[in-house]
Amino acid sequence: MITQEDVINAISKVRHPAIDFTLLELGIVKNVKLMDNTVGLEFAFPFPNIPIADQLISSIEKPIRDLGLLPVYKVAIMTEDEKARFMEMEAQAWKGL
């Protein structure tokens, strides 16, 4: 049986393509909850209309689907505090696309 920890372990390896941190570390992926065969989660982006949003979402969906689970998500904009933390981490670890 797959556990919440299995899901977190699977998605915790997904790194941002331009910033040398994982999507979990950056706060882009949060509120991950395993419910039967579904994983609910939230994608929080620092700004609306992020050009690579679909790529980031797909990169998290894949390991969830590889576990045989269905990802269900909502998209939100980061709070000002989350955005400030994200921008600081981006400045620290930017590697470019």
Backbone as ProteinMPNN parsed JSONL, in Angstrom:
{"seq_chain_A": "MITQEDVINAISKVRHPAIDFTLLELGIVKNVKLMDNTVGLEFAFPFPNIPIADQLISSIEKPIRDLGLLPVYKVAIMTEDEKARFMEMEAQAWKGL", "coords_chain_A": {"N_chain_A": [[0.847, -1.196, 0.0], [0.542, 2.189, -0.82], [1.9, 5.011, 0.782], [1.519, 8.274, 2.35], [4.078, 9.204, 2.836], [5.507, 7.824, 0.84], [4.566, 9.157, -1.426], [5.455, 11.783, -0.952], [8.222, 11.303, -0.912], [8.584, 10.528, -3.593], [7.896, 12.859, -5.081], [9.613, 14.692, -3.994], [12.021, 14.685, -5.219], [11.888, 16.126, -7.518], [13.208, 18.648, -9.322], [13.449, 22.179, -9.894], [13.727, 23.451, -13.178], [15.362, 25.691, -13.66], [16.262, 26.701, -11.298], [18.251, 25.773, -8.637], [16.854, 24.061, -6.716], [14.352, 21.925, -5.23], [10.885, 21.583, -6.232], [9.271, 21.369, -4.022], [10.928, 22.439, -1.993], [11.092, 25.077, -2.879], [8.544, 25.926, -2.413], [6.642, 25.825, -4.342], [5.139, 23.56, -4.742], [2.724, 22.379, -2.567], [0.749, 21.427, 0.33], [0.239, 18.619, 0.057], [-1.675, 15.764, -0.205], [-2.569, 12.469, 0.331], [-5.247, 10.577, -0.769], [-6.936, 7.807, -0.791], [-6.694, 6.59, -3.968], [-5.842, 8.915, -5.033], [-3.949, 11.928, -5.294], [-4.004, 14.917, -3.802], [-2.993, 18.243, -4.311], [-1.37, 21.466, -4.197], [-0.321, 23.934, -6.46], [1.663, 26.642, -6.136], [2.43, 29.616, -7.526], [4.806, 32.28, -8.046], [3.94, 34.417, -9.566], [1.206, 35.294, -11.772], [0.541, 33.48, -14.837], [3.007, 32.075, -15.38], [5.537, 31.149, -17.57], [6.549, 28.502, -17.666], [4.777, 26.965, -16.269], [3.077, 24.762, -16.983], [5.008, 22.845, -17.581], [6.224, 22.523, -15.064], [4.076, 21.526, -13.576], [3.565, 19.114, -14.962], [5.963, 17.807, -14.403], [5.663, 17.093, -11.76], [3.33, 15.618, -11.812], [4.099, 13.261, -13.165], [5.788, 11.495, -11.414], [3.8, 10.927, -9.538], [1.8, 9.652, -11.018], [3.362, 7.486, -11.799], [3.391, 6.051, -9.477], [0.959, 4.923, -9.622], [-1.154, 6.52, -9.007], [-3.634, 9.153, -9.067], [-3.153, 12.471, -9.889], [-4.562, 15.408, -8.527], [-5.105, 18.767, -8.652], [-4.84, 22.23, -7.633], [-4.269, 25.575, -8.702], [-2.52, 28.36, -7.5], [-1.611, 31.704, -6.477], [1.362, 32.704, -4.916], [1.59, 33.869, -1.5], [2.599, 37.118, -0.291], [4.729, 36.782, 1.542], [5.543, 34.141, 0.938], [6.319, 34.547, -1.71], [8.466, 36.341, -1.386], [10.301, 34.686, -0.052], [10.652, 32.726, -2.037], [11.811, 34.312, -4.104], [14.201, 35.042, -2.909], [15.447, 32.533, -2.662], [15.577, 31.876, -5.378], [17.383, 33.842, -6.317], [19.636, 33.015, -4.966], [20.18, 30.49, -6.064], [20.014, 30.43, -8.864], [20.31, 28.96, -12.025], [19.661, 29.109, -14.617], [17.879, 28.502, -17.73]], "CA_chain_A": [[0.0, 0.0, 0.0], [1.307, 3.429, -0.931], [1.659, 5.92, 1.897], [1.794, 9.703, 2.167], [5.537, 9.317, 2.794], [5.92, 7.378, -0.491], [4.245, 10.238, -2.363], [6.393, 12.888, -0.686], [9.541, 10.876, -1.387], [8.591, 10.524, -5.058], [7.893, 14.211, -5.659], [10.668, 15.516, -3.393], [13.206, 14.645, -6.084], [11.633, 16.937, -8.709], [13.897, 19.923, -9.218], [13.086, 23.258, -10.816], [14.706, 23.403, -14.267], [16.236, 26.868, -13.713], [16.681, 27.057, -9.938], [18.797, 24.537, -8.08], [16.079, 23.596, -5.568], [13.179, 21.151, -5.63], [9.638, 22.351, -6.213], [8.818, 21.4, -2.624], [11.767, 23.397, -1.262], [10.742, 26.426, -3.325], [7.175, 26.252, -2.011], [5.747, 25.784, -5.502], [4.227, 22.45, -4.456], [2.406, 22.331, -1.133], [-0.529, 20.811, 0.727], [0.149, 17.305, -0.591], [-2.499, 14.859, 0.603], [-2.958, 11.202, -0.28], [-6.621, 10.193, -0.458], [-7.178, 6.583, -1.559], [-5.796, 6.49, -5.122], [-5.704, 10.287, -5.533], [-3.077, 12.835, -4.557], [-4.388, 16.314, -3.915], [-1.886, 19.152, -4.023], [-1.516, 22.838, -4.675], [0.821, 24.586, -7.085], [1.654, 28.071, -5.844], [3.417, 30.29, -8.359], [5.049, 33.632, -7.546], [3.24, 35.374, -10.411], [0.314, 34.636, -12.725], [1.032, 33.253, -16.194], [4.398, 31.619, -15.43], [5.666, 30.455, -18.855], [6.842, 27.066, -17.54], [3.843, 26.365, -15.304], [2.66, 23.431, -17.439], [6.175, 21.961, -17.435], [6.391, 22.234, -13.634], [2.958, 20.66, -13.185], [3.828, 17.788, -15.546], [7.101, 17.175, -13.732], [5.161, 16.534, -10.498], [2.322, 14.601, -12.145], [4.714, 12.013, -13.6], [6.073, 10.535, -10.333], [2.546, 10.54, -8.891], [1.204, 8.644, -11.9], [4.234, 6.303, -11.74], [2.974, 5.3, -8.288], [-0.372, 4.397, -9.88], [-2.114, 7.423, -8.385], [-4.161, 10.224, -9.896], [-2.947, 13.799, -9.313], [-5.627, 16.399, -8.615], [-4.444, 19.943, -8.106], [-5.32, 23.577, -7.914], [-3.185, 26.528, -8.912], [-2.706, 29.596, -6.742], [-0.496, 32.645, -6.469], [2.0, 32.738, -3.593], [1.413, 35.046, -0.651], [3.769, 38.004, -0.367], [5.824, 36.151, 2.292], [6.023, 33.002, 0.141], [6.99, 35.094, -2.887], [9.756, 36.885, -0.945], [11.168, 33.533, 0.209], [10.955, 32.16, -3.344], [12.722, 35.208, -4.821], [15.495, 34.92, -2.243], [16.013, 31.236, -3.057], [15.891, 31.978, -6.799], [18.615, 34.635, -6.437], [20.727, 32.214, -4.404], [20.456, 29.238, -6.765], [19.648, 30.51, -10.281], [21.254, 28.331, -12.944], [19.194, 29.425, -15.965], [17.239, 27.434, -18.506]], "C_chain_A": [[0.886, 1.251, 0.0], [0.894, 4.379, 0.186], [1.921, 7.37, 1.486], [3.306, 9.913, 2.03], [6.081, 8.881, 1.43], [5.696, 8.493, -1.521], [5.234, 11.387, -2.19], [7.786, 12.527, -1.181], [9.632, 10.944, -2.903], [8.669, 11.94, -5.631], [9.002, 15.094, -5.097], [11.942, 15.543, -4.226], [13.064, 15.564, -7.301], [12.205, 18.34, -8.506], [13.345, 20.923, -10.236], [14.131, 23.279, -11.926], [15.696, 24.57, -14.291], [16.791, 27.287, -12.357], [17.099, 25.772, -9.248], [18.178, 24.186, -6.723], [14.937, 22.737, -6.097], [11.939, 22.052, -5.584], [9.044, 22.411, -4.814], [9.61, 22.43, -1.826], [11.398, 24.837, -1.605], [9.342, 26.86, -2.895], [6.204, 26.292, -3.174], [4.714, 24.676, -5.32], [3.993, 22.401, -2.954], [1.063, 21.653, -0.919], [-0.764, 19.478, 0.03], [-0.608, 16.363, 0.334], [-2.879, 13.632, -0.201], [-4.353, 10.842, 0.199], [-6.966, 9.01, -1.352], [-6.205, 6.507, -2.736], [-5.567, 7.857, -5.778], [-4.729, 11.057, -4.653], [-3.548, 14.252, -4.845], [-3.193, 17.184, -3.569], [-2.174, 20.513, -4.613], [-0.208, 23.279, -5.305], [0.678, 26.074, -6.805], [2.792, 28.712, -6.641], [3.602, 31.721, -7.867], [4.282, 34.708, -8.309], [2.235, 34.617, -11.285], [1.03, 34.428, -14.066], [2.523, 32.93, -16.28], [4.561, 30.804, -16.721], [5.909, 28.947, -18.747], [5.905, 26.358, -16.564], [3.435, 24.954, -15.716], [3.791, 22.414, -17.295], [6.366, 21.561, -15.967], [5.295, 21.287, -13.147], [3.187, 19.24, -13.703], [4.951, 17.059, -14.823], [6.713, 16.572, -12.381], [4.126, 15.441, -10.773], [2.962, 13.253, -12.471], [5.037, 11.065, -12.446], [4.819, 10.093, -9.578], [1.869, 9.446, -9.715], [2.029, 7.354, -11.901], [3.934, 5.44, -10.521], [1.591, 4.671, -8.479], [-1.475, 5.256, -9.291], [-2.524, 8.521, -9.359], [-3.901, 11.573, -9.226], [-4.155, 14.703, -9.56], [-5.072, 17.648, -7.944], [-5.219, 21.218, -8.382], [-4.089, 24.466, -8.022], [-3.525, 27.807, -8.172], [-1.486, 30.495, -6.941], [0.043, 32.694, -5.037], [1.596, 33.991, -2.82], [2.665, 35.914, -0.784], [4.972, 37.412, 0.381], [6.417, 34.971, 1.521], [6.813, 33.49, -1.068], [8.369, 35.647, -2.513], [10.75, 35.754, -0.689], [11.6, 32.894, -1.111], [12.004, 33.007, -4.077], [14.124, 35.157, -4.223], [16.196, 33.614, -2.652], [16.406, 31.253, -4.538], [17.211, 32.734, -7.004], [19.835, 33.822, -5.987], [21.134, 31.062, -5.328], [20.088, 29.243, -8.245], [20.71, 29.845, -11.13], [20.843, 28.551, -14.393], [18.593, 28.221, -16.662], [18.127, 26.992, -19.641]], "O_chain_A": [[1.862, 1.334, 0.746], [-0.287, 4.531, 0.495], [2.468, 7.644, 0.418], [3.755, 10.708, 1.204], [7.014, 9.496, 0.915], [6.544, 8.734, -2.38], [5.781, 11.899, -3.167], [8.459, 13.351, -1.801], [10.652, 11.373, -3.442], [9.429, 12.187, -6.568], [9.3, 16.143, -5.669], [12.842, 16.34, -3.961], [14.031, 15.757, -8.039], [11.756, 19.103, -7.651], [12.844, 20.546, -11.295], [15.32, 23.136, -11.641], [16.767, 24.449, -14.886], [17.686, 28.13, -12.278], [16.364, 24.785, -9.278], [18.879, 24.036, -5.722], [14.595, 22.812, -7.277], [11.949, 23.126, -4.983], [8.388, 23.389, -4.457], [9.032, 23.209, -1.068], [11.39, 25.709, -0.736], [8.997, 28.036, -3.003], [5.068, 26.742, -3.022], [3.553, 24.834, -5.697], [4.94, 22.383, -2.167], [0.34, 21.35, -1.868], [-1.839, 19.237, -0.521], [-0.243, 16.182, 1.496], [-3.444, 13.744, -1.289], [-4.623, 10.802, 1.399], [-7.256, 9.186, -2.536], [-5.001, 6.37, -2.521], [-5.151, 7.939, -6.933], [-4.682, 10.87, -3.438], [-3.495, 14.722, -5.981], [-2.459, 16.884, -2.628], [-3.091, 20.688, -5.416], [0.872, 23.035, -4.766], [-0.313, 26.693, -7.192], [3.963, 28.386, -6.447], [2.668, 32.316, -7.329], [4.004, 35.78, -7.771], [2.401, 33.419, -11.514], [2.0, 35.118, -14.379], [3.223, 33.449, -17.149], [3.802, 29.861, -16.947], [5.518, 28.194, -19.639], [6.216, 25.266, -16.088], [3.445, 24.043, -14.887], [3.557, 21.262, -16.931], [6.638, 20.399, -15.667], [5.566, 20.354, -12.39], [3.02, 18.274, -12.959], [4.899, 15.841, -14.65], [7.365, 15.641, -11.91], [4.059, 14.451, -10.044], [2.427, 12.21, -12.095], [4.599, 9.915, -12.483], [4.787, 8.989, -9.033], [1.42, 8.437, -9.171], [1.473, 6.259, -11.993], [4.192, 4.236, -10.53], [1.105, 3.964, -7.595], [-2.597, 4.789, -9.095], [-1.84, 8.779, -10.349], [-4.372, 11.806, -8.112], [-4.695, 14.75, -10.665], [-4.62, 17.595, -6.8], [-6.11, 21.275, -9.229], [-3.019, 24.148, -7.504], [-4.661, 28.281, -8.207], [-0.471, 30.082, -7.501], [-0.723, 32.722, -4.074], [1.301, 35.033, -3.406], [3.674, 35.473, -1.334], [6.105, 37.523, -0.087], [7.636, 34.815, 1.455], [7.849, 32.92, -1.412], [9.335, 35.442, -3.247], [11.916, 35.857, -1.07], [12.772, 32.559, -1.287], [12.974, 32.468, -4.61], [15.117, 35.221, -4.948], [17.391, 33.606, -2.947], [17.445, 30.709, -4.911], [18.058, 32.302, -7.786], [20.919, 33.933, -6.56], [22.308, 30.696, -5.372], [19.872, 28.18, -8.828], [21.896, 30.136, -10.974], [21.599, 28.215, -15.305], [18.774, 27.078, -16.241], [17.756, 26.1, -20.404]]}, "name": "protein", "num_of_chains": 1, "seq": "MITQEDVINAISKVRHPAIDFTLLELGIVKNVKLMDNTVGLEFAFPFPNIPIADQLISSIEKPIRDLGLLPVYKVAIMTEDEKARFMEMEAQAWKGL"}
